[in-house]
Amino acid sequence: MLRSRRCGHEPMIQGTHPEELPAEVLDDVASVVGAEVTLLGRLSGGVNGGATRIQLAGGTAAVLKAVPQAHLNHLDETLRAQRVVEHMRGRGYPTPAWLGVGATATHVWHLMDLVDAVPAPELTPSLVEQLMEIIELQAGQASEPYDHWAYAWRVATGQEPAGAGPDLNETPEQSRLRRSMARLPGYSSVVSDLVERLRLVCADVPRPRAAPDMVHADLSTPSNILVRDGTVVAVVDIGNAGSGTRAIDLTNLVWYTFRDPLLDGVRRQLWSRIFDLVGWEGAAMLVAAHILHMLEIPIRHGRHDAVPGVVERGHRAVDELNALR
């Protein structure tokens, strides 16, 4: 359960602070959980937020993730993710419990149980099939008005949110990403051609109705899948979770399967399930939105050598989608 009030005593911080983890964050964690905190070192994975293993007084091991505050609503979004975690854990979803959430003047953090497992080094047919079963647990479990489904449509079609005011279901991060993706055609003629192709594929796709599922939104990243003896025991990095259609998470897996010919067979299973859930037009919209995100990331970070591979895989995904129509 989240604790946000400081206790009467001042718990001590022990251990050596990693350079990237400010002392103020550790002070806040100790105050929120009401226990001494010992740093044990960095964990593998945690690419986006940084994952640090800690030990609480009494021997409880936990994982701390802290990121710089990106906007005024950052803490509220993290609290939303914690509510999703609590809701889904109550329905058997394999994600670690969150022990606390907090913020300093510069960072937002959350603390979760440490799972005795390791990040998947890569996805295999068996792991993808297990993830497909886990994604089914998301059916009908939307609990927060953070709509990934409508957002994917806006990304794929280039449509702006309806009305003069801000779209209440779009976070500042989503708005920033959409603006960044709108500039993609200016990167190169090759990227512009792919973007134009995606826009044409989605030109007549109507805005989707609200969908009832919980959406993880980053389930295909191998480091977000914790495994033990070839079995998925937990999914983490649920901070961007919201509502929509679980076909979004299946589409993310489709994108990953293009990296390995051994995953071609399981990709056919993924396509079939996506079509069952949202039809061909819905699948086209989700694929287009995902490709645009995959283009935006290396371009924004200046990883220009990665762009040709994304373009090639994007065209391949659309070719395959068209062949299945």
C-alpha positions in Angstrom: 0.0 0.0 0.0 1.2 3.5 -0.8 2.5 5.5 2.2 3.0 9.2 1.6 3.2 10.7 5.0 6.5 11.1 6.8 6.9 9.2 10.1 7.8 10.8 13.3 11.3 9.3 13.3 13.9 9.9 10.5 14.9 6.5 9.0 18.6 6.2 8.0 20.0 5.7 4.6 22.8 3.1 4.5 25.1 2.0 1.7 26.7 3.9 -1.2 24.5 6.1 -3.4 24.8 5.3 -7.1 25.8 8.5 -8.9 22.6 8.8 -10.8 20.4 8.4 -7.7 20.2 11.7 -5.7 20.3 11.5 -1.9 17.1 13.4 -1.7 15.3 10.5 -3.5 16.6 8.0 -1.0 15.6 10.2 1.9 12.1 10.4 0.6 11.9 6.6 0.1 13.0 6.0 3.6 10.5 8.5 5.0 7.6 7.0 3.0 8.2 3.4 3.8 9.2 4.2 7.4 12.3 2.0 7.4 16.0 2.1 6.9 17.1 1.7 3.3 20.3 0.0 2.2 21.4 0.3 -1.4 22.6 -3.0 -2.9 23.4 -1.9 -6.5 22.0 -1.6 -10.0 19.9 -4.3 -11.6 20.0 -5.4 -15.2 17.2 -4.0 -17.3 15.4 -0.8 -16.3 16.7 1.0 -19.3 14.2 3.8 -19.2 13.9 4.4 -15.5 17.0 2.8 -13.9 16.4 0.0 -11.5 18.3 -0.2 -8.2 18.1 -3.1 -5.7 17.6 -2.0 -2.1 17.0 -3.7 1.2 14.6 -2.5 3.8 15.1 -2.9 7.5 14.1 -6.4 8.4 15.6 -7.9 5.2 12.9 -7.2 2.6 14.4 -6.8 -0.8 12.9 -4.3 -3.2 13.5 -2.5 -6.5 13.6 1.3 -6.7 13.0 3.1 -9.9 13.4 6.9 -10.1 13.2 9.3 -13.0 13.5 13.0 -13.4 10.2 14.9 -13.2 9.1 15.5 -16.8 6.1 17.6 -16.2 3.7 18.8 -13.4 1.4 15.7 -13.7 4.2 13.2 -13.5 3.5 12.1 -9.9 -0.2 11.8 -10.7 0.6 9.5 -13.6 2.8 7.3 -11.4 -0.1 7.1 -8.9 -2.4 6.1 -11.7 0.0 3.3 -12.6 0.1 2.1 -9.0 -3.7 1.9 -9.0 -3.5 -0.2 -12.2 -1.0 -2.5 -10.5 -3.2 -3.0 -7.5 -6.3 -3.6 -9.7 -4.6 -6.1 -11.9 -2.8 -8.0 -9.1 -6.2 -8.6 -7.6 -7.1 -10.4 -10.8 -4.1 -12.6 -11.0 -1.9 -10.5 -13.3 1.8 -11.3 -12.7 3.2 -7.9 -11.9 5.1 -7.1 -8.7 3.4 -5.2 -5.9 4.3 -1.5 -5.5 5.4 -0.7 -1.9 5.5 3.1 -2.3 5.4 6.1 -4.6 6.7 9.6 -4.0 8.4 12.6 -5.5 11.1 15.1 -4.7 11.6 18.5 -6.2 13.4 16.8 -9.1 12.4 13.2 -9.3 9.4 10.8 -9.2 10.0 7.3 -7.9 8.3 4.1 -7.1 9.3 1.1 -5.0 8.3 -2.5 -5.9 8.8 -6.0 -4.7 11.9 -7.8 -6.0 11.1 -10.8 -8.0 13.4 -13.8 -8.0 13.8 -13.9 -11.8 15.9 -12.4 -14.5 14.9 -10.2 -17.6 14.4 -12.3 -20.7 17.5 -11.8 -22.9 15.2 -12.2 -26.0 11.7 -13.4 -26.8 11.2 -17.0 -27.9 8.2 -18.7 -29.4 7.4 -20.2 -26.0 7.7 -16.8 -24.2 5.5 -15.1 -26.8 2.8 -17.8 -26.4 3.0 -17.3 -22.6 2.7 -13.5 -23.0 -0.4 -14.1 -25.2 -2.0 -15.9 -22.3 -1.0 -13.2 -19.9 -2.5 -10.5 -22.2 -5.8 -12.4 -22.1 -5.9 -11.5 -18.3 -6.2 -7.9 -19.4 -9.6 -8.4 -21.1 -12.3 -6.2 -19.7 -10.0 -4.8 -16.9 -9.7 -1.2 -17.9 -9.7 0.8 -14.6 -8.2 4.1 -15.5 -9.3 6.7 -18.2 -6.0 6.7 -20.0 -7.0 5.7 -23.5 -4.2 4.1 -25.6 -6.7 3.0 -28.2 -7.8 6.6 -29.2 -4.3 7.8 -28.9 -3.1 5.2 -31.4 -5.7 6.4 -33.8 -4.5 10.0 -33.5 -0.9 8.9 -34.1 -1.8 6.7 -37.1 -4.1 9.2 -38.8 -2.4 12.4 -37.8 -5.6 13.7 -36.3 -5.6 16.2 -33.5 -7.7 15.7 -30.4 -11.3 16.9 -31.0 -12.5 20.2 -29.5 -10.7 23.3 -28.5 -9.5 22.2 -25.1 -6.8 19.6 -24.2 -7.7 15.9 -24.5 -8.1 14.7 -21.0 -7.0 11.2 -21.9 -3.7 12.3 -23.4 -0.7 12.8 -21.2 1.9 15.5 -21.7 4.3 12.7 -22.9 1.8 11.5 -25.5 1.3 15.1 -26.7 5.0 15.6 -27.0 5.4 12.3 -28.9 2.6 13.1 -31.4 4.2 16.5 -32.1 7.6 14.8 -32.6 6.1 12.2 -34.9 4.4 14.9 -37.0 7.9 16.1 -37.9 9.1 12.6 -39.1 8.5 13.3 -42.8 11.1 16.0 -42.7 13.9 13.6 -41.7 14.4 12.0 -45.1 12.6 11.1 -48.3 12.8 7.4 -47.3 11.1 8.1 -44.0 8.6 10.4 -45.6 7.6 7.7 -48.1 6.9 5.2 -45.2 5.0 7.8 -43.2 2.9 8.6 -46.3 2.2 4.9 -46.9 1.1 4.5 -43.3 -1.2 7.5 -43.5 -2.8 6.1 -46.7 -3.4 2.7 -45.0 -5.2 4.4 -42.1 -7.0 7.2 -44.1 -10.4 5.8 -43.8 -10.1 4.1 -40.4 -12.8 5.7 -38.1 -12.0 6.8 -34.6 -12.4 3.8 -32.4 -15.0 3.5 -29.7 -13.8 3.1 -26.1 -12.4 -0.4 -25.4 -12.6 -2.2 -22.1 -9.2 -3.8 -21.7 -6.2 -2.9 -19.6 -3.2 -2.1 -21.8 0.4 -2.5 -20.6 1.9 -0.6 -23.6 5.4 -1.9 -23.3 5.1 -5.6 -22.9 7.3 -6.6 -25.8 10.5 -5.2 -24.4 12.4 -8.3 -23.3 13.8 -6.6 -20.2 10.3 -6.0 -19.1 9.6 -9.7 -19.0 11.1 -11.6 -16.0 11.6 -15.3 -16.4 12.7 -18.3 -14.4 13.5 -21.6 -16.0 11.9 -20.6 -19.3 8.7 -19.4 -17.6 7.4 -15.9 -17.5 6.9 -15.1 -13.8 6.4 -11.3 -13.9 5.9 -8.4 -16.2 7.3 -5.0 -15.1 7.6 -1.4 -16.3 3.9 -0.9 -16.0 4.2 2.8 -15.6 2.5 3.6 -18.9 -0.4 1.3 -18.4 -3.9 2.4 -19.2 -7.1 1.4 -21.0 -8.0 0.4 -24.6 -7.7 -2.9 -26.4 -5.3 -5.6 -25.5 -4.6 -5.9 -29.2 -2.1 -3.0 -28.7 0.1 -5.3 -26.6 -0.2 -8.1 -29.2 0.8 -5.7 -31.9 3.9 -4.7 -30.0 4.8 -8.4 -29.9 4.2 -8.6 -33.7 6.8 -5.9 -34.3 9.4 -7.8 -32.2 8.8 -11.1 -34.0 10.2 -9.6 -37.3 13.7 -9.6 -35.7 14.0 -13.4 -35.6 12.8 -15.9 -38.3 12.2 -18.4 -35.5 9.3 -16.2 -34.5 7.6 -16.3 -37.8 5.2 -19.1 -36.8 4.1 -17.4 -33.6 3.6 -14.2 -35.4 0.8 -15.8 -37.4 -0.9 -16.6 -34.1 -0.6 -13.0 -33.1 -2.1 -11.7 -36.3 -5.0 -14.1 -36.0 -5.8 -12.9 -32.4 -5.4 -9.3 -33.3 -7.8 -9.6 -36.3 -10.3 -11.4 -34.0 -10.2 -8.5 -31.5 -10.1 -5.4 -33.8 -10.4 -6.5 -37.4 -8.1 -5.7 -40.3 -8.6 -1.9 -40.1 -8.0 -1.8 -36.4 -4.8 -3.9 -36.9 -3.6 -1.6 -39.6 -4.1 1.4 -37.3 -2.2 -0.2 -34.5 0.6 -1.3 -36.7 1.0 2.2 -38.2 1.0 3.8 -34.8 3.7 1.4 -33.6 5.9 1.9 -36.6 5.7 5.7 -36.2 6.8 5.3 -32.5 9.7 3.0 -33.6 10.8 5.6 -36.1 10.5 8.5 -33.6 12.8 6.9 -31.0 16.1 6.6 -32.9 15.5 9.8 -34.8 15.0 11.7 -31.6 18.1 10.2 -30.0 20.3 10.7 -33.0 20.7 7.0 -33.6 20.7 7.5 -37.4 22.2 4.1 -38.2 19.1 2.4 -36.7 16.6 4.2 -38.9 17.1 2.1 -42.1 16.3 -1.1 -40.2 13.1 0.4 -38.8 12.1 1.6 -42.2 12.7 -1.9 -43.8 10.8 -3.6 -41.0 8.0 -1.1 -41.2 7.4 -1.8 -44.9 7.7 -5.5 -44.2 5.0 -5.3 -41.6 2.6 -3.4 -43.9 3.3 -5.8 -46.7 2.4 -8.7 -44.5 -0.6 -7.0 -43.2 -1.9 -6.3 -46.7 -1.3 -9.9 -47.7 -3.5 -11.0 -44.8 -6.4 -8.7 -45.8 
